Amino acid sequence: MLANIHVKNMALIKEADISLGKGLNILSGETGAGKSILLGSIAVALGLQNFKGFAREDADYALSELVFVIENEEQRQALLELEIPVEDGEVIISRRLSKGRTTSKINGETVPVSMVRKAGTLLIDIHGQHENQSLLHIRKHLELLDDFAGEKLTLAKENYKTCYQEYGELKKELQQAQLDNATRAKEMDFLSFEIGEIEEAALQKGEDEALEDDYKRLANGKEILESVLEAHQLCASDGASEAIGRALRSLASVSEYDSDLKALYNQLMDVDSLLNDFNREISGYADELDVDEETLKKTEERLDLINHLKTKYGDTIEKIAGEKAGIIKPGVPVLFDGSSKKAAEVIKAKASELGVSCREVTKNAYEIQEVHRKYIAFSRRSAYDKDVIFQVPMCGCYQAMNAELALEALEYLLAGEEIHMDRWKEALAELHWEGRMERVGAHITVDGAHNPGAMEAFVESVKALDESERGEMVLLFSAVSDKKYDQMIEYLCENLDVKAYVVTQIEDERGVPAEKLADVFRRYTDRPVYCKERLEDAVRTAMNERGETGEIYCLGSLYLVGMMKKLLAGGAIDA
């Protein structure tokens, strides 16, 4: 029960102290007497409103204080769960505005305003005029009906909720099962991209919180250092420390004459010891404080990446890590590429959690026989069809793993049925995967390699080609700013023999400026690096550089692949 309202310097009210009794209490008065101000003051005290519009501008401070009498044990226990003690059967809540700063207190202890709001919900209900009109809303009728039914309806509601959730999941699975092959392929490609994006980040538990702390320290390093040095100067020999030393010397000669004075002397000795410890520690802190700009830049970039992933996949690193295995469903067996140890661990853990069978496919499951510009041929190492040669009409070595996964899935789905191996071979031979080592012109290949892992796969695929098919290589490159393009460029320059590099800029706000990419290439190679902002100009330059027998490889971004295919389809360049 609200027992007392104390208000000071709130609008018309200079000061008011109102005691309330049990039962109905009525505040009456003329318009402008301050009734609404009192109700507003209650809302201010409970953190539901701020002081703006209430606090008197001519006063040094404004105060709203409420005294509640706790009337039942249930209410008392609810307050204790919030770690709010009930002293003498009362709880006092107050908020004070002084010099632009607001202070909230419960029973004399300063607390966040959020704690005040939580306590308020347990202590008082505030209803305004016209609130009865909510009864006209149909949704309110359901709430009232549920309240009236009470526990009798709770079990039925929970059962309905469970059934509806199951219905939603089954409906979703049915919709997914009905997707056509093209849509399914696009979804798989997108999911693969997302998994790769998360894997590439190599997130560590608690890393985001540590980086936040580092960033705040580094970003404000200059201000921190100035404040630390000033504090040390004030507290060291020419400041507080010297003053305390003089005070100790002054008291030392008389402290033996009075026990109370001796106690004060000892207290000051403790203060002196603490201050000396403080001076040593703050001096060490100043010596170790690192305000390096490069470290700040790297911290900021890493933090931006993590926050980007949080926005897409979850608000914690743990949720992001779980997102990789989010496509695993109860009752659905799992077949996956086990090339990445970290990803394999997550997938196997999720499969075990859901109690589904899980098969890890490694590179030992197949053997690449030939790599040509137009296809890659491989055999399986299973006893049943080890002599059968499969062909995938793309030269990317990683397509052998993709094909093996598809064959493993077919074997599982068709277990016990007749296997038509020739039909499986024909199906693989007719595959088309856009943007994956895709031939788009007589001498132009595009590949959507846009992260370090994909770049390694691209290099492996190109190196597997016969030298006569590989030709003199000209690389056309671009990237977006949130990818590790520096790392990708370094790997390309160190692992491929390239005639020339041509960089351009993609048509996206995240696109890295062409000149910036060119500078990175020049850092790692002594081969010619051409910078062309327009893709059309970049393609013409690459075609001039390739000569009669050279080959152009376009990579670095899926955006770039799309732009290239659009450019060639428009007929602006004869490829």
C-alpha positions as CSV (number, residue, x, y, z in Angstrom):
1,M,0.0,0.0,0.0
2,L,1.2,3.5,-0.8
3,A,1.3,5.3,2.6
4,N,3.1,8.6,1.9
5,I,3.9,10.9,-1.0
6,H,6.7,13.5,-0.5
7,V,7.2,16.0,-3.3
8,K,9.6,19.0,-3.5
9,N,10.1,21.5,-6.2
10,M,7.9,19.9,-8.7
11,A,6.1,22.4,-11.0
12,L,3.5,24.3,-8.9
13,I,4.3,22.4,-5.8
14,K,7.2,23.8,-3.8
15,E,6.8,21.1,-1.1
16,A,4.0,18.7,-0.2
17,D,3.8,15.8,2.2
18,I,0.7,13.6,1.8
19,S,-0.1,10.7,4.1
20,L,-2.6,8.1,2.8
21,G,-4.7,5.7,4.8
22,K,-6.2,2.3,4.0
23,G,-9.3,2.2,1.8
24,L,-10.3,4.9,-0.7
25,N,-8.3,8.2,-0.7
26,I,-9.5,11.1,-2.8
27,L,-7.5,14.1,-4.0
28,S,-9.8,17.0,-4.9
29,G,-9.2,20.6,-5.9
30,E,-9.7,23.2,-8.6
31,T,-8.1,22.9,-12.1
32,G,-4.5,23.8,-11.7
33,A,-4.3,23.0,-8.0
34,G,-1.7,20.3,-8.6
35,K,-3.6,16.9,-8.7
36,S,-2.0,15.9,-12.0
37,I,1.4,17.0,-10.8
38,L,1.1,14.6,-7.8
39,L,0.2,11.7,-10.1
40,G,3.1,12.7,-12.4
41,S,5.4,12.9,-9.4
42,I,4.5,9.3,-8.6
43,A,5.3,8.2,-12.1
44,V,8.6,10.1,-11.9
45,A,9.5,8.4,-8.6
46,L,8.8,5.0,-10.2
47,G,11.0,5.7,-13.2
48,L,8.0,5.8,-15.6
49,Q,8.7,9.4,-16.5
50,N,11.6,11.8,-16.3
51,F,11.8,15.1,-14.5
52,K,11.4,17.1,-17.7
53,G,8.2,19.2,-17.5
54,F,7.9,18.7,-13.7
55,A,11.1,20.0,-12.0
56,R,11.0,23.7,-11.1
57,E,13.7,25.6,-13.1
58,D,14.3,28.0,-10.2
59,A,15.2,25.3,-7.7
60,D,18.5,23.7,-6.9
61,Y,16.9,20.2,-6.9
62,A,13.7,18.3,-7.3
63,L,12.5,15.3,-5.3
64,S,9.8,12.7,-5.4
65,E,9.6,10.1,-2.7
66,L,7.1,7.3,-2.0
67,V,6.7,5.2,1.1
68,F,5.0,1.8,0.7
69,V,3.7,-0.4,3.5
70,I,4.2,-4.1,2.7
71,E,1.0,-5.9,3.5
72,N,1.5,-9.5,2.6
73,E,4.2,-12.2,2.5
74,E,3.9,-12.8,-1.2
75,Q,4.8,-9.2,-1.9
76,R,7.7,-9.4,0.6
77,Q,9.1,-12.5,-1.1
78,A,8.8,-11.0,-4.6
79,L,10.8,-7.9,-3.3
80,L,13.5,-10.2,-1.7
81,E,13.9,-12.0,-5.1
82,L,14.9,-8.6,-6.5
83,E,17.3,-8.2,-3.5
84,I,15.2,-5.4,-2.0
85,P,15.1,-5.8,1.8
86,V,11.9,-4.8,3.6
87,E,12.8,-2.8,6.7
88,D,10.2,-2.3,9.4
89,G,7.5,-3.4,6.9
90,E,8.3,-0.4,4.6
91,V,10.0,0.2,1.3
92,I,11.0,3.8,0.4
93,I,11.5,4.7,-3.3
94,S,12.9,8.1,-4.2
95,R,14.3,9.9,-7.3
96,R,16.2,13.2,-7.1
97,L,17.3,15.6,-9.8
98,S,20.2,17.8,-8.9
99,K,22.5,19.8,-11.3
100,G,21.1,17.8,-14.3
101,R,21.9,14.4,-12.7
102,T,19.1,12.0,-11.6
103,T,19.6,9.7,-8.7
104,S,17.3,6.7,-7.9
105,K,17.3,5.1,-4.4
106,I,15.5,2.3,-2.7
107,N,15.7,2.3,1.1
108,G,18.5,4.8,0.9
109,E,20.7,2.8,-1.5
110,T,21.4,4.1,-5.0
111,V,20.1,1.7,-7.6
112,P,19.6,1.8,-11.4
113,V,16.3,3.2,-12.6
114,S,15.5,-0.2,-14.1
115,M,15.4,-1.6,-10.6
116,V,13.0,1.1,-9.5
117,R,10.7,0.2,-12.4
118,K,10.8,-3.5,-11.4
119,A,10.0,-2.7,-7.8
120,G,7.2,-0.4,-8.8
121,T,5.4,-3.1,-10.7
122,L,5.2,-5.1,-7.5
123,L,4.1,-2.2,-5.3
124,I,1.5,-0.1,-7.3
125,D,-0.8,-0.1,-10.3
126,I,-1.4,3.2,-12.0
127,H,-4.6,3.6,-14.2
128,G,-5.5,6.6,-16.3
129,Q,-8.7,8.0,-17.7
130,H,-10.2,6.3,-20.7
131,E,-8.4,3.1,-19.8
132,N,-11.8,1.3,-19.7
133,Q,-12.0,1.8,-23.5
134,S,-9.5,-1.1,-23.8
135,L,-12.5,-3.4,-23.1
136,L,-13.8,-2.6,-26.6
137,H,-10.8,-4.4,-28.2
138,I,-11.3,-8.0,-29.2
139,R,-7.8,-9.0,-28.1
140,K,-8.5,-7.8,-24.6
141,H,-11.6,-10.1,-24.5
142,L,-9.3,-13.1,-24.9
143,E,-7.0,-11.9,-22.1
144,L,-10.0,-11.4,-19.8
145,L,-11.4,-14.8,-20.7
146,D,-8.0,-16.5,-20.0
147,D,-7.8,-14.7,-16.6
148,F,-11.3,-15.8,-15.7
149,A,-10.7,-19.4,-16.6
150,G,-7.4,-19.5,-14.6
151,E,-5.6,-22.7,-14.1
152,K,-8.5,-24.8,-15.6
153,L,-7.5,-23.5,-19.1
154,T,-3.7,-23.5,-18.6
155,L,-3.1,-27.2,-19.5
156,A,-5.3,-26.9,-22.6
157,K,-3.5,-23.8,-23.7
158,E,-0.1,-25.4,-23.3
159,N,-1.2,-28.5,-25.2
160,Y,-2.6,-26.3,-28.0
161,K,0.7,-24.3,-28.1
162,T,2.8,-27.5,-28.4
163,C,0.6,-28.9,-31.1
164,Y,0.6,-25.6,-33.0
165,Q,4.4,-25.4,-32.9
166,E,4.7,-29.0,-34.1
167,Y,2.3,-28.1,-36.9
168,G,4.4,-25.1,-37.9
169,E,7.6,-27.2,-38.0
170,L,5.9,-29.9,-40.1
171,K,4.4,-27.3,-42.5
172,K,7.9,-25.8,-42.9
173,E,9.4,-29.2,-43.6
174,L,6.7,-29.9,-46.2
175,Q,7.3,-26.6,-47.9
176,Q,11.1,-27.3,-48.0
177,A,10.5,-30.7,-49.4
178,Q,8.4,-29.3,-52.2
179,L,11.1,-26.9,-53.4
180,D,12.1,-27.4,-57.0
181,N,15.7,-28.5,-57.7
182,A,16.8,-25.0,-58.8
183,T,15.5,-23.3,-55.6
184,R,17.0,-26.1,-53.5
185,A,20.4,-25.6,-55.1
186,K,20.3,-21.9,-54.5
187,E,19.4,-22.4,-50.9
188,M,22.2,-24.9,-50.4
189,D,24.7,-22.5,-52.0
190,F,23.5,-19.7,-49.7
191,L,23.7,-21.9,-46.6
192,S,27.2,-23.0,-47.6
193,F,28.1,-19.3,-48.0
194,E,26.8,-18.5,-44.5
195,I,28.6,-21.5,-42.9
196,G,31.8,-20.4,-44.6
197,E,31.3,-16.8,-43.4
198,I,31.0,-18.0,-39.8
199,E,33.9,-20.5,-40.1
200,E,36.1,-17.9,-41.6
201,A,35.6,-15.5,-38.7
202,A,37.1,-18.2,-36.2
203,L,35.1,-16.7,-33.3
204,Q,36.2,-17.4,-29.7
205,K,33.8,-17.4,-26.7
206,G,33.9,-14.1,-24.8
207,E,35.9,-12.5,-27.6
208,D,33.3,-9.8,-28.3
209,E,33.3,-8.6,-24.7
210,A,37.1,-8.5,-24.5
211,L,37.2,-6.6,-27.7
212,E,34.6,-4.1,-26.5
213,D,36.8,-3.4,-23.5
214,D,40.0,-3.1,-25.6
215,Y,38.3,-0.8,-28.1
216,K,37.0,1.6,-25.4
217,R,40.4,1.7,-23.9
218,L,42.3,2.2,-27.2
219,A,39.8,4.7,-28.6
220,N,40.1,6.9,-25.6
221,G,43.8,6.2,-25.0
222,K,44.9,9.8,-25.1
223,E,42.3,11.0,-22.7
224,I,42.9,8.1,-20.4
225,L,46.7,8.7,-20.4
226,E,46.2,12.4,-19.6
227,S,43.8,11.7,-16.7
228,V,46.0,8.9,-15.3
229,L,49.1,11.1,-15.4
230,E,47.3,14.0,-13.7
231,A,45.9,11.7,-11.0
232,H,49.4,10.3,-10.4
233,Q,50.8,13.8,-10.2
234,L,48.2,14.9,-7.7
235,C,48.5,11.8,-5.6
236,A,52.3,11.5,-5.7
237,S,55.1,13.3,-3.9
238,D,54.1,16.8,-4.9
239,G,50.4,16.3,-4.0
240,A,48.3,14.2,-1.6
241,S,51.1,11.8,-0.6
242,E,53.3,14.7,0.6
243,A,50.4,16.3,2.5
244,I,49.6,13.0,4.2
245,G,53.2,12.6,5.2
246,R,53.3,16.0,6.8
247,A,50.0,15.2,8.7
248,L,51.5,11.9,10.0
249,R,54.6,13.7,11.2
250,S,52.5,16.3,12.9
251,L,50.4,13.6,14.7
252,A,53.2,11.3,15.5
253,S,54.5,13.4,18.5
254,V,51.1,13.6,20.2
255,S,49.4,10.4,19.3
256,E,50.7,8.7,22.5
257,Y,48.8,11.1,24.7
258,D,45.2,10.0,23.7
259,S,43.9,6.6,22.6
260,D,41.3,8.2,20.3
261,L,44.1,10.3,18.7
262,K,46.2,7.1,18.4
263,A,43.4,5.4,16.5
264,L,43.1,8.4,14.1
265,Y,46.9,8.3,13.6
266,N,46.7,4.6,12.7
267,Q,43.9,5.3,10.2
268,L,46.0,7.9,8.5
269,M,48.9,5.4,8.4
270,D,46.5,3.0,6.5
271,V,45.5,5.8,4.1
272,D,49.2,6.5,3.5
273,S,49.9,2.9,2.8
274,L,46.9,2.6,0.4
275,L,47.9,5.7,-1.4
276,N,51.5,4.5,-1.9
277,D,50.1,1.2,-3.4
278,F,47.8,3.3,-5.6
279,N,50.7,5.4,-6.8
280,R,52.7,2.4,-7.8
281,E,49.9,0.7,-9.6
282,I,48.7,3.8,-11.5
283,S,52.3,4.5,-12.5
284,G,52.6,0.9,-13.9
285,Y,49.3,1.3,-15.7
286,A,50.5,4.5,-17.4
287,D,53.8,2.8,-18.5
288,E,51.9,-0.2,-20.0
289,L,49.1,1.8,-21.6
290,D,49.2,1.1,-25.4
291,V,47.6,3.7,-27.7
292,D,48.9,2.3,-31.0
293,E,46.8,3.4,-33.9
294,E,47.3,0.1,-35.8
295,T,46.1,-2.0,-32.9
296,L,43.1,0.3,-32.6
297,K,42.3,-0.2,-36.3
298,K,42.6,-4.0,-36.1
299,T,40.4,-4.1,-33.0
300,E,37.8,-2.0,-34.7
301,E,37.8,-4.1,-37.8
302,R,37.5,-7.3,-35.8
303,L,34.7,-5.9,-33.7
304,D,32.8,-4.7,-36.8
305,L,33.0,-8.2,-38.2
306,I,31.7,-9.8,-35.0
307,N,28.8,-7.2,-34.7
308,H,28.0,-7.9,-38.4
309,L,27.7,-11.6,-37.7
310,K,25.7,-10.9,-34.5
311,T,23.2,-8.9,-36.6
312,K,22.8,-11.8,-39.1
313,Y,23.0,-14.9,-36.9
314,G,22.5,-14.1,-33.2
315,D,23.3,-11.6,-30.5
316,T,26.0,-13.8,-28.9
317,I,29.0,-15.7,-30.2
318,E,27.5,-19.0,-28.9
319,K,24.4,-18.4,-30.9
320,I,26.4,-17.6,-34.1
321,A,28.4,-20.9,-33.6
322,G,25.1,-22.8,-33.3
323,E,23.8,-21.3,-36.5
324,K,26.1,-23.4,-38.6
325,A,24.4,-26.5,-37.6
326,G,20.9,-25.0,-37.5
327,I,19.8,-26.8,-40.7
328,I,20.0,-30.2,-38.8
329,K,16.5,-31.4,-38.0
330,P,15.3,-34.2,-35.7
331,G,14.8,-37.5,-37.5
332,V,16.8,-36.4,-40.6
333,P,20.2,-38.1,-41.1
334,V,23.2,-35.8,-41.6
335,L,25.9,-36.2,-44.4
336,F,28.6,-33.5,-44.4
337,D,32.0,-32.5,-45.7
338,G,34.5,-33.2,-42.9
339,S,37.3,-31.2,-44.4
340,S,37.0,-28.5,-41.7
341,K,37.7,-29.9,-38.3
342,K,36.0,-27.1,-36.4
343,A,32.9,-27.3,-38.5
344,A,32.8,-31.0,-38.2
345,E,32.9,-30.8,-34.4
346,V,29.9,-28.4,-34.3
347,I,27.9,-30.5,-36.7
348,K,28.6,-33.8,-34.9
349,A,27.7,-32.2,-31.5
350,K,24.4,-30.9,-32.9
351,A,23.5,-34.2,-34.5
352,S,24.3,-36.0,-31.2
353,E,22.1,-33.5,-29.3
354,L,19.2,-34.2,-31.7
355,G,19.8,-37.9,-31.7
356,V,20.2,-38.2,-35.5
357,S,22.6,-40.4,-37.5
358,C,25.6,-38.5,-38.7
359,R,28.1,-39.5,-41.5
360,E,31.3,-37.5,-42.0
361,V,32.7,-37.7,-45.6
362,T,36.4,-37.0,-46.1
363,K,38.7,-36.8,-49.1
364,N,39.5,-40.4,-48.5
365,A,36.1,-41.3,-50.0
366,Y,37.1,-40.5,-53.5
367,E,40.1,-40.1,-55.8
368,I,40.5,-37.4,-58.5
369,Q,41.6,-39.0,-61.8
370,E,41.7,-36.0,-64.2
371,V,41.2,-32.3,-64.1
372,H,40.4,-30.5,-67.4
373,R,39.1,-27.1,-68.2
374,K,35.7,-28.5,-69.0
375,Y,35.4,-31.2,-66.4
376,I,36.8,-33.0,-63.4
377,A,36.9,-36.8,-63.3
378,F,37.0,-38.9,-60.1
379,S,36.4,-42.4,-58.8
380,R,35.0,-43.6,-55.5
381,R,36.9,-45.8,-53.2
382,S,34.0,-47.9,-52.2
383,A,34.3,-51.6,-53.0
384,Y,31.1,-51.5,-55.1
385,D,31.9,-48.9,-57.7
386,K,35.7,-48.1,-57.3
387,D,36.2,-48.7,-61.1
388,V,33.4,-46.3,-62.2
389,I,34.6,-42.9,-63.4
390,F,32.3,-40.0,-62.7
391,Q,32.6,-36.6,-64.5
392,V,31.5,-33.2,-63.2
393,P,31.4,-30.5,-66.0
394,M,33.4,-28.0,-63.9
395,C,37.1,-27.9,-63.2
396,G,36.9,-27.0,-59.4
397,C,38.5,-29.8,-57.4
398,Y,36.1,-29.2,-54.6
399,Q,33.3,-30.3,-56.9
400,A,34.5,-33.9,-56.4
401,M,33.6,-33.6,-52.7
402,N,30.2,-32.1,-53.6
403,A,29.5,-34.9,-56.0
404,E,30.6,-37.5,-53.5
405,L,28.2,-36.1,-50.9
406,A,25.3,-36.3,-53.4
407,L,26.2,-39.9,-54.3
408,E,26.3,-40.8,-50.6
409,A,22.9,-39.2,-50.1
410,L,21.5,-41.2,-53.0
411,E,22.7,-44.4,-51.6
412,Y,21.1,-43.6,-48.2
413,L,17.8,-42.6,-49.7
414,L,17.6,-45.6,-52.1
415,A,18.9,-48.2,-49.7
416,G,17.6,-51.6,-50.6
417,E,16.5,-50.5,-54.1
418,E,18.2,-51.2,-57.5
419,I,21.0,-48.7,-58.2
420,H,21.2,-47.3,-61.8
421,M,24.8,-46.2,-61.9
422,D,24.7,-45.1,-65.5
423,R,21.8,-42.7,-64.7
424,W,23.8,-41.3,-61.8
425,K,26.8,-40.7,-64.1
426,E,24.6,-38.9,-66.6
427,A,23.0,-36.7,-64.0
428,L,26.4,-35.6,-62.7
429,A,27.7,-34.9,-66.2
430,E,24.8,-32.6,-66.9
431,L,25.2,-30.4,-63.8
432,H,25.6,-26.6,-64.1
433,W,26.7,-24.5,-61.2
434,E,26.8,-20.7,-61.8
435,G,29.7,-18.8,-60.5
436,R,31.8,-21.9,-59.6
437,M,34.8,-22.2,-62.0
438,E,32.3,-21.3,-64.7
439,R,33.4,-20.8,-68.3
440,V,31.6,-17.6,-69.5
441,G,33.7,-16.9,-72.6
442,A,36.3,-18.5,-74.9
443,H,39.1,-17.4,-72.5
444,I,37.2,-16.2,-69.4
445,T,36.4,-18.2,-66.2
446,V,34.5,-16.8,-63.3
447,D,34.7,-18.1,-59.7
448,G,32.9,-16.8,-56.7
449,A,35.9,-17.3,-54.4
450,H,35.4,-14.5,-51.8
451,N,37.2,-15.7,-48.6
452,P,40.6,-17.2,-47.8
453,G,39.2,-20.8,-47.8
454,A,37.6,-20.4,-51.2
455,M,40.7,-18.8,-52.5
456,E,42.8,-21.8,-51.5
457,A,40.3,-24.0,-53.3
458,F,40.5,-21.9,-56.4
459,V,44.3,-22.1,-56.4
460,E,44.2,-25.9,-55.9
461,S,41.8,-26.2,-58.9
462,V,43.9,-24.0,-61.2
463,K,47.1,-25.7,-60.3
464,A,45.5,-29.1,-61.0
465,L,45.0,-28.1,-64.7
466,D,47.5,-29.1,-67.3
467,E,49.9,-26.2,-68.1
468,S,48.7,-26.0,-71.7
469,E,45.1,-25.5,-70.5
470,R,46.0,-23.1,-67.7
471,G,47.7,-20.7,-70.1
472,E,49.3,-17.5,-69.1
473,M,47.1,-16.3,-66.3
474,V,45.6,-12.8,-65.9
475,L,43.6,-12.3,-62.7
476,L,40.7,-9.8,-62.6
477,F,39.9,-9.1,-58.9
478,S,37.6,-7.1,-56.7
479,A,36.3,-7.5,-53.2
480,V,34.0,-6.1,-50.5
481,S,35.3,-4.4,-47.4
482,D,34.0,-6.9,-44.8
483,K,36.1,-9.7,-46.4
484,K,39.7,-10.5,-45.7
485,Y,40.8,-9.3,-49.1
486,D,44.4,-8.5,-47.9
487,Q,44.8,-12.2,-46.8
488,M,43.3,-13.4,-50.1
489,I,45.6,-11.2,-52.2
490,E,48.7,-12.3,-50.4
491,Y,47.8,-16.0,-50.9
492,L,47.2,-15.5,-54.6
493,C,50.5,-13.6,-55.1
494,E,52.5,-16.2,-53.2
495,N,50.9,-19.3,-54.7
496,L,50.1,-18.6,-58.4
497,D,52.4,-17.7,-61.3
498,V,50.4,-14.8,-62.9
499,K,51.2,-12.7,-65.9
500,A,49.3,-9.6,-64.7
501,Y,46.6,-8.5,-62.2
502,V,43.7,-6.2,-63.0
503,V,41.6,-4.7,-60.1
504,T,38.3,-3.0,-60.4
505,Q,35.5,-1.9,-58.0
506,I,32.1,-3.7,-57.6
507,E,28.8,-1.8,-57.7
508,D,28.0,-1.9,-54.0
509,E,28.5,0.5,-51.1
510,R,30.8,-2.1,-49.4
511,G,33.0,-2.3,-52.5
512,V,36.7,-1.7,-51.8
513,P,38.1,1.2,-54.0
514,A,40.1,-0.2,-56.9
515,E,43.2,1.9,-56.0
516,K,43.2,0.5,-52.5
517,L,43.2,-3.1,-53.8
518,A,45.9,-2.2,-56.3
519,D,48.1,-1.0,-53.5
520,V,47.7,-4.3,-51.6
521,F,48.6,-6.3,-54.7
522,R,51.8,-4.1,-55.3
523,R,52.8,-4.9,-51.7
524,Y,53.0,-8.7,-52.5
525,T,54.0,-8.9,-56.2
526,D,56.3,-7.4,-58.7
527,R,54.0,-8.3,-61.6
528,P,52.1,-5.6,-63.4
529,V,49.0,-4.4,-61.5
530,Y,46.4,-2.4,-63.4
531,C,43.7,-0.3,-61.7
532,K,40.4,0.3,-63.5
533,E,37.3,1.6,-61.7
534,R,34.9,0.5,-64.4
535,L,34.5,-3.2,-65.0
536,E,34.3,-2.8,-68.8
537,D,37.7,-1.0,-68.8
538,A,39.1,-3.7,-66.5
539,V,37.9,-6.5,-68.8
540,R,39.4,-4.8,-71.9
541,T,42.7,-4.4,-70.1
542,A,42.7,-8.1,-69.0
543,M,42.0,-9.2,-72.6
544,N,44.9,-7.1,-73.9
545,E,47.2,-8.6,-71.3
546,R,46.3,-12.2,-71.9
547,G,47.7,-12.2,-75.4
548,E,47.0,-15.0,-77.9
549,T,47.0,-18.0,-75.5
550,G,46.4,-16.5,-72.1
551,E,43.4,-17.1,-69.8
552,I,41.4,-14.6,-67.7
553,Y,40.2,-15.6,-64.2
554,C,37.6,-13.4,-62.5
555,L,37.3,-13.8,-58.8
556,G,37.2,-12.1,-55.3
557,S,33.4,-11.5,-55.0
558,L,30.1,-13.0,-55.9
559,Y,29.0,-9.5,-56.8
560,L,31.9,-9.3,-59.3
561,V,30.8,-12.6,-60.9
562,G,27.3,-11.3,-61.4
563,M,28.5,-8.0,-62.8
564,M,30.8,-9.9,-65.2
565,K,28.1,-12.2,-66.5
566,K,25.7,-9.2,-67.0
567,L,28.4,-7.3,-68.9
568,L,29.1,-10.2,-71.2
569,A,25.4,-11.0,-71.7
570,G,24.8,-7.4,-72.7
571,G,27.2,-7.7,-75.7
572,A,29.4,-4.7,-74.7
573,I,32.4,-7.0,-74.9
574,D,33.0,-9.8,-77.3
575,A,34.4,-12.6,-75.1
